[in-house]
């Protein structure tokens, strides 16, 4: 267990040491993971090109890490480390799971203990909405790995509107069954997250919102679908003004974070909920790594030093900034 992260977040930050009510002793956990968001994409990390008021508010109201790192420099390894609390190669996912047929059988082994399975033993309800990317085969579905509910996709990215993966295959699931629904991916992730909060306000829960944004294809909320079934598709989308599309995507994600926080407040759960926000690796395309060298896929810091924000009113003091080093895999033991 990483004692630094646990003590920083829970024990030494003006904590309410006495008289903690039951709901606070088993806090809800909302884990929000951005996809390919760079260190310099958020206002609270020095970004100036994209407004992110809701995520910035989490940073102002909680603790912002300046030396938080994703376990991997690409998607799947970081997600494996996040869910197991282990180095990704030990968890059986040392590299990204792509649409190449040679990866068809690769996935997070069912023998691994996941964060969802850990909290379920403590009586939590669990859900993941958004991107899984830890195995294409149904046997790797998150509902077999501790999650009670899953709406989302299992590949690396989908068309934000049609929900087709790069080869043009349908990839939107309800539990372990393919079941499409209309809507922009970011909005759907937020919608299902808000509805889950409303339904589970009386029981402790783990809500994992695994956003696609701002991973390509570069599509804003008002853009049409472009991928076609079972055909050759552009991976990044047809828009030429990718910087503008990227801005629209992050703005939509930020607004979704605001809606989730508002739902927690409305349900009276804000002070009994730990919100964690981070990214799975550094930026690609028009994303910004701030002052850091390198980008997604590189082992320079720009490839893996990412935003890391922890928010829990009354338990984590507002406006804290730390340069302590932490990694994605520290989240599981901290929550446990």
N, C-alpha and C positions, 0 to 999 in steps of 0.2 A: 504494500500500500504506500502511496506517496503521501507521507505525513505532512509535507509542506503544504500541499494544496488543501488537504483536509483542515489543517489548523488555520491556514489563512482564511478560508471561506467560512468556517463554522465557529472556531473557538476564540480567535483573537481580535475580532472586528467589532467590538462594542456589542457583544452578544447579550441577549436576555438570558442570564444564567439561571434565574429562578422563576417559578410560577409559569412555566411553559405549559400551555394547554395541550390536550391530547392531539389535536389536529396539527399542532406545530411539531410535536415529537415524531410524527410520521408525515413529514411535509409532502405535498404533491410535488412532482418534478415535471417541468416542461422543458424539453431539450430541443432547441431549434438549431438545425444544421443547415447552413448555406452551402451551395455547391460551387466551387471555384471562385469564391469571393476573396479578393486580395486584401492585404494589410492596409492598403491606402484607399480602399473603396468607401469607407464609412467616414462620416464627419468626425466622429469621436476619435478616429485614428489619423486625423489630419487631412482627410479628403475634402476637397472643395468643389468638386464637379457634380456630385449627386446629393440631393437632400435626403437625409435619413433620420428624421426627427424622432421616430419612435424607438429605433435601436439606440440612438444617441441618448435618449431618456433613460434606457436601461443602464447605460454606462454611468450616467450622472447619478442615478439612484442606487447604484451598487458598486461593484468592483470591476475595474478594467485591467486585464493583464497586458503588459507590453511585451512579454516574452512567452507567449502561449504558442505551442507548435502542434500541427497535425502529425499523427504518427507516420503518415505516408505522404508522398508528393503527388499521388493520384487517388482516385475515389475509393475503390474496394478495400485496399489495405487499411486505410484510416477507419472505415466503417467497421471492419472486423475488430480492430483494436478498441474502438469506442464501445462496442457491445460486449467484448470479452474482458476488457481490462488487461489484455496481454499484448505482447509484441505480435504484430500481424503474421509474421512467418511462423510463430509458434501456434497461432490459431488457424493455420492452414490456408491463409490468403496472402501470399507474399507479393502478388502483383495484381494489376487491374484485370477484372473479368470482362473481356471484350466480346463482341459478337462473332469473333472467329470461332469456327466449329471446334477447334482444339480446346476451347474453354467451356464447352457445353456441360461437362461433368464436374467442373470446379465450383465450389461453394463453401460457405461456412459450415463446417461439420456439425451434425446434430449432437455430437458428443461434447461440444463446447458449452460452457455455462454462460448464458447471456445476461445482460443487465435486466432485461425483462423477466427472466426466470428468477433472478435474485430478489427483485422486489415483489414478485408474485408470492413468494414464500412468506413475505411480511404482510400479505393481505391486500396488495395493490391490484387495481385494474390497470391494464396496459393497452396501448394502441400505438401504431405507427401509421402515419399518413405521408405519402410521397415516395421517395426513392429508396429502394432496398439495395440492389446491386451487389448482392452476396450470394448469387446463384440463380441461374435461369430455370433449372429443373424444379418442378413443383415440390419435390421433397425438401428443398431448401427454403420454402415459403416461410415468411416470418411468423405465421400462425402456428408453425411447428417448432418455433424457437422462443416461445414465451409471450408472444403478443396475442391478446384477445381479439383485436381488430386490426385490419389492414385494408386501406384503400390507396392504391398507387401503382407503381410499376417496378419491374425487377431488373430492367436493363440499365445501361449507363445514361441514356437520355431518350426522351420521346418528343415528338411534335407536341408543342404546348396545347394545341387545340384538338388534333385528331388522335393523339396518344398512340401513334405508331412509332416503333423504334426505327433505327437507321435502315434496316433491310425492308421496312414496310410491314412489319408484323404487329398485330394488335397487342398492346401491352398495358392494359389497365385492369386491375384486379380488385375483387371484393373478397377478402379472405384468400382462399386457395383456388378461386375460380375466376376466370376471365369474365369481366362484366364492365363494359364501358359506360360512361356517363358523360353528358355534355359539360364543357367548361374549360377554362384556362387553368393549367396545372396549379399555378400559384394560388389562385382563388379557391380551387378545390381543396388543396391542402389546408388552407385557412378555414374554409367552411366546415370541413370534417373535424378539425381541431376545436373550433368553437362549439359545435354540436356535442362533441365528446365531453367538454367541460360542463356544459349545461346538464348533460345526462348523469354525470358522475360527481356532482358537487357534494354528495354526502359520503363518499368513500375516497380513501387515498388513491392517487393514480399516477402513472408514468405516461406522459404524452410525448411522443417522439415525432416532431415535425421535420421531416427530411425533405427540404425544398429542392427543387430542380434549379431554381434561379440562383445565380446568373449564368449557369452552364448553357452553352449553345444547345439547340438552335436559337439564334437571336430573334426572338419574337416578343413583341409587346402584347399587352392584353387585348388590343383591338386588331391585331394582325390575324389574317385567315390561316387556316391549315395549309400546309404545302406538301407534306409527305404523302405518297400514294402507296396503296397496298402492294406488297410483294414486287417492288421495283427498285430501280436505282434512285436514291434520294440524296439531295444535298445534305451533308451532315450539319452545316452551320446555318442553313436557311438562305432565302433569296434576298434578304435586305442588304442593301449596299451601305446604308447609314448605320453600321453596327454600333457605333458609339451612342447614337440616340436610342437604338433598341435596347442596348445594355442599360442605359439610364432608366428607361421605362420598366425594365424587368426588376431592377433593384428597388425602384420606387414602389412597385407592386408588392414586393416582398416586405418592405418596410411597413407599408400600410397594413399588410397581413399581421405583422407583429403587433401593431397597434390594436387591431381587432381582438387578438388573443388576450392581450393585457386587459383590454376593456371587458372581455368576457369573464376573466378572473375577478375583476373588481365587482362586476355586477353580481356574480355568484358569492361574493364575500370571501373569496379565497386568496386574494393577493398576498396577505400576510402569512399565509400557510403554504405558500408555493415558492419553490426555488426555480428560477428561470435561468437556463444556461444557453448562451448563444455563442456559436463558433462556426468555423468553416472547415471543410474537409481537406483543403490544400490551398495553395496559392492560385493566383489568377491566370487566366488564359485570355486570348483575344484582346478586347479593349480594357480589360481589368487592370487595376493599378496595385503594384506592390509597395507603393510609397517609397521610402528611402532604401529599400532592400534590393539586393542584387538577385536576379533570377526570377523564374516564374514556375507555374505548374510543371511538374515532370523533372525539375532540376533539384539538386540537393543544396543549391545556394539557399540562403534564408528566405528569399522571396517565394520559393517553392513550398515552404512548410511553416513559416512563421505567420500566424493568422490571427484575426480578432478572437478574443476570448473574454466574454462578459458573464458575470455571475450576479444575479439580482434576487434579493430576498428581503423585503422591507421589514425592519425590526430585528433582523438577525445579521445582516451584512450592512454595515454603515454606508451611507451614501457618499459618493464622490471619491472612493478609494482607488488608488492606482498602485499596482505592484510590478516590480521587475523580476519577481521570482519566476523561475522556469517551471512550466507545466506542460503536459502532453495530453492528447486526446484520451489515452488509455487511463489517465488518472481520474476520469470522471466516474467510472464504475466503483472503485473503492471509496471515493468520496461520498457518493450516494449511499453505498452500502453502510 
